Amino acid sequence: MLIDFFYTLRAAKLPVSVKELLTLLEALDKGLAGPRSQDAWSLDDFYFLARLCLVKDEKLFDKFDQAFGAYFKGMEMLTDWKKELPEDWLKQVLEKELSAEEKAAIEAMGWDELMETLKKRLEEQKGRHEGGSKWIGTNGTSPFGHGGYNPAGVRIGGPGKSRSAVKVWEQRAYRDYDDTQELGTRNIKVALRRLRRFAREGNDLELDLPDTIRATAANAGYLDIKMVPERHNHVKVLLLMDVGGTMDDHIQRVEELFSAVKSEFKHLEFYYFHNCVYDYMWKNNKRRYAEKFPTWDIIRKYNKDYKLIFVGDATMSPYEVLQAGGSVEYNNEEPGAEWLKRLTHAFPKHAWINPEPQGVWQYRQSISLIQQLVGDRMFPLSLKGLEDTMRLLSK
């Protein structure tokens, strides 16, 4: 059972194991997909149950939706054509799903005539049908089927258009979770959570339920409430961002990344630089020349517990990286390469996130130079790239 469905998921590059398939079959056997109707389950209920059992990571939801749609698109009609449809069951379905006006329209047609017509259609029809006004199928105006409209109809097999699962897997509500896509703020937050390390700090803000139960039991049943400090993300992040010039093409995505980082990490420090890091950085771009922060002071201020993340396209003249005076803005005494070495030495856990498409990296000499200087720890600004970054920094 469901072997072909299993292989469809594997063909879509979903990491589904036999054990997970057995878990799904066991869940079906225990009725977790809802009550059977005519020896078939609701496709809606099956969709959610299958996703729960088979998909381990929400970034795979979109691939699951595509594979599910490809497999079930022509199989929504789960009714067994050879079985006789109980008239009582059909009447119950109609009474539950139709409005008073629709019931009145059916009464005008007559229950007996409606059932007799349905039986004839079942005998005549040879397979699945979509659209139209006569055959039992989907998205039509026939009185029988689902996904269409007829005020005097019987829905057979599969869900109606207002049900949630069809909306999900046909419209692919999770398409932005694809790990090959560039990021939005929500997806960035999902990826950043791989770096979180929680610790309790601050005032007593949360109920400690296990300790409360223990203390109450020890107190002869008299309630003894225990509180603990709220848990916060304890990871420290030092974020250095390239601004201006070629980075103007990436403003929106870098802003989304910055917004997500600020919301996910309590201990965040950030500074700006242009093209390459030199002897100073700044926090306010409008006051970049009036409020400078020496890079040496930044190195001394933050200890090696901080995770250092550079964000920049690393696109510049190689001269700007390798030569003193290479900055396009002023005459820097030491080359940017020296400052990058100092920073990566001071913060062993570091990485560079590059918003430029990875396919162009090999054609830009400056990107190759920066990659070498950061120990090949450069990743693209995509969901997979950001997750790889967080995985590296969490080691």
N, C-alpha and C positions, 0 to 999 in steps of 0.2 A: 504494500500500500504506500503510495506517495513516493515511490522510488524515482519515477521520472521527474517529479517536482524537486526532489533532492538533487538530482543531477543537473537540473536547470539552474539551481542556485549555485552549484559548484562551477558550472560553466560561466556564470556571471562573476566569478572570482570572489565569491563569498566564502569565508572560512567556516563552512558548516561540517560538523563531524557526524559520524554514525550515531554516537551517543546522544547528540542533540536531537537527531531524527527520532530515536527511540523515546526520548523524553516527550516529544510532540505526540507520538502515537499513544503513549501512556496517558497523556493529558486528554486526548480525544476519547480514549476508552473510558475515562472517568467522567466524561460529560462536561469538561471545562470549556468546550466551544459552544455551549448552549444545548438545549434539547434538540434531538433529531426531528426532522420533519420529512416524512417519506424516505427514510433511510439516507438522509443527507443533512449536512450542517449548513447553517447560515454562512455565506461567504464572508460577510462582515466579521462575524465572530471568529471564523477560522483565520482570517487575515491577521487579526490582533494576537491571537494565540500563537500562530506560527512565528510572527515577528518576535514575540516575547521569548519563545523557546530557542529560536535559531539565530537571532542577531545579538551579538555580544557587545557591539559598539555602535553608538548612535550615528557615527559618521558613515556607517554602512546602510542606513535606512533607505537612502535613495537607490542604491544598487538593488536592495531587496524589493523595493517598489517596482522597479523596472523588470526584474526577473519574475515577480509575482504576476504582474500584468501580462508579460509575454506568455506565461504558462496558462493562466486562467482566462485570458481574454475571450477565447472561444469555448470556454467550459462553464460559463455562469449558469447554464441551465442544468441543474443537478437532478431534475426529476427523472425517474425511471419511466421511460415511455411505455413499458410493457405492464406496469402496475396499474391497477384500477384505482382511481382517485376517490376516496370516501366523500360522499356528498356532504355529510355532517361537518367534516373538516373544512371543506371549501366554503361552506356557509359561515363557519366561525371566522375564517380569514376575512371574508367579505364584511361581516358585521364589525370586525375590529378595525379594518383599514379604510372603509368608505364612509363618507359624510352622509348626512340625512338626504341631501339632494341626489347623491349618486345612488343611494339605496332605492330612492323613489324611481330613478331612471331604470334600474334593474327590475324593480317590481313591474314596471310597464312592459318590459320585455318578457318577464316571466322566468322564475327560477328554473323550471323544468326545461324550457327552451334553451336557456343559457347553458345548463349542464349537458344537454344533449349535443349542442353545437360544439362544446369543448371536447367531448368524447370523440366526435367525428374528426375533429382537427387532429387529435392525438393519433388516430388511426391512419390518417392520410399523410401526415407530415413525416418526412424521411430523415430530417436532421435539423441542425441549428439554423435559425433564420433571424436576420437583423433588419429592422425597418419594415415598412409595409403596413397594410391594414387587415390582413387576413390571418397569416400563419402565427403560430405560437413562437414568440421570439422577443427580441429586445429593441428598445428605441423606436417603436412604431405606434400605431393607433389601433392595433388589434385588441379585442377584448381580453386576450389571454397573453401572458408573458410578463415581462418586467422592463423597467427603464423607459417606458413610453407613457402614453396617456390615452385612456378611454374611460369615460364616466361609468361604463357598465362592464367592468373588466375583472379578471381574476389574475393575480400576480403569481406566476409559476417560476420557481427556481431563481436564485440570485436575489439581490437587493433592489429596492427602488432607487430612484436617483437621489433622494434626500438622505440616504444612509451615508455614514461617515467613511467607511473603509474604501468604497469605490472612489470617493473624492480624493482619498489619500493616494492610492496606488495608480489611479489613472492620471491625476493632475500632478503627482509627484511633489507633495508638500515638503518633502525633505531633500529636494534636489540640491540645495546649497550645502548639504553635508558631504558631498562628493569630495574625497581627499585630493582630487586633481584640480579643484576649483580654487580661485582666489577667495580671500576671506572677507566676511562681514563681521561687525563687532560681536554678534552673538556667537559665531563660530570661533572667533579668536578666543573668547572666554572659555569655550569648551576645551580648546587645545591648551590654554594656559593652566588649566586646573591640574594637568599632569605634574606641575611643579609645586603644587601646594603642599605645605607641611604644617599641620595645625598644632598649636600649643595653647594652653590655658593661661590667660594673663588678664590683669585688670581687676575690677570689682566683681563681687558675687552677683551674677546676672541670670544664671540658668539654674533650673531645678536639677539636682543630682538625684534622679529617681532611684537607682540601686541603693545609694547610701540612705535615702529617705526611708525606703522599705526596711533596710537593716536596722536603722535607728528606731523606727516605729515598733518593730517586733521586739527589740530589746527593751523598749519602754512600756511593755505590757499592753500594747495596742494603742497607746495614746500617740496621736500624730506628732512626729518630730521631723519637721521639714529641714532638709539640708540643701544648701546652695553651693555652686561652684562658679569660678570665673568663666566668662564666655570664651569660647575657642576662637582664635584668630589665626589667620595664615601667617606663619612665622618666617616665611622666606623673605630675604632681603634682595632687592633688585636695584642695580645701578644701570640706568638706561641712557645711552648716548646716541643722539639722533642727528643725522645729516639734514641740513635745511638749505634751501635756495638752489639756484642753478638747475641742473638736470633733475633734482629731486622734486621740482614743481610738478612734474608729470605724475607723481605718486602721492600727492598731498592727501587725497581722500583716504587711501588705504592706510597710510601711516597715521593719520588722525584716528581711524578706527582702531588700529593697534594700540595707540597711546591711550585712548579712552578705555579699552578693555584692560590694559595693564594697570591703570589707575584704580579701576574698580576691583581687580582681583588681588592686588598686593598692597597690604597696609604699609609695609616698609619699602617705599619706593623713592629713589632719588633720580633726578633726570637732568641732563644738560644737553646743549646743542653745540654742533660744530659744523663747519662747511668743508665738504669734500673729504678732507682727512683731518685727523686730530693733530693739533700742534700744541703750543705751550700754554694755551688758555682756551676756555669754553665759556658759555653763558647760559642763563636761564630765561631771559626775556629778550626776544628778538628785536623788540623796539629799542632796547637799551643795551644792545650787544657790545657797543664800544665804550659805554659808560660804566657798565657793571660786568667786569670780567672776573672769571674764577680761574686762577692758575691751575694747570693740570697737575703740577706737583702737589698742590694743596689738596686736590681731590683724591689723589693716590694715597696721601697720608691720612686723610680724614676717614675714609671707609676701609674697614678691615677686609681680609680675604674671605669672610663669610658671605660677602655680597656676590650675587651672580651678575656678571658684566655682560650686557647685551648691546651691541652696536646695531644701529639701523641705518642703512645707507646703500646707495646703488653702486658705490665703489667705482664710479665712472668719472675719470679725470685724466689728465696727462700723467704718465708715469713720473715725469719730472716733479710733480707735486708731492709724490710719495717719497722719492729717493734723494732729493737734493735740498740742502739748506737754501732758504730763499725761494722755495718752490711754491709757496702759497700764492694764490692769485690776488690776495687782499693786502698782504703786508710782507715785510722781509723777515721771515722766521729764521732764527739762528740755527735750529736743528731740524733735520728732515722729519717728516711725519712718520717714517718707518721706525725711527728711534722711540717716538712717543707710543706707537702701537706696541712695540716690544715691552716697554715699561709697564703699560697698562695690563697687557696679557700676563706678564710676570707677577704683577701685584694681585691680580684676580685670576687664579688658576681655572676657575669655572667661568668660561666666557664663550661667546658665540657671536656671529655676525649674521643678521637677517637682511637679505637683499631683495628689494621689490622688483628688480629687473627680471624679465623672463630668463629662466636658467639656460635656455637654448642659446642665448647670446653671450654668455659668460666667456666662452672659449675664444671669442673674437675680440675681447677687450683686454689689453695688456695690464691695465691698472687693476682689473678684477682679479687676474691671476696673481698679481703682486700682493694684494690684500689677503687673498686666500692663503698664501704662503705665510704671511705675517701673523695670521690668527690660527695657524696650525690646521688648515683645511677645515675649520669649523664655520663654514659659510653655508647658509641654508636659504632656500627661496621663501618668499612670503606667500605660501599656500598652506592649506590645512596640514598636509603631510609634512611640509617643511617646518612648520611651527611646532608640530608634535615631535618631530625629530630633535628640534632644538631643546624643547623642554625635557625630553628623555635624556639628552646628553647632560644638561645642566643639573639634573636630579641625581646623577650618579655620584 
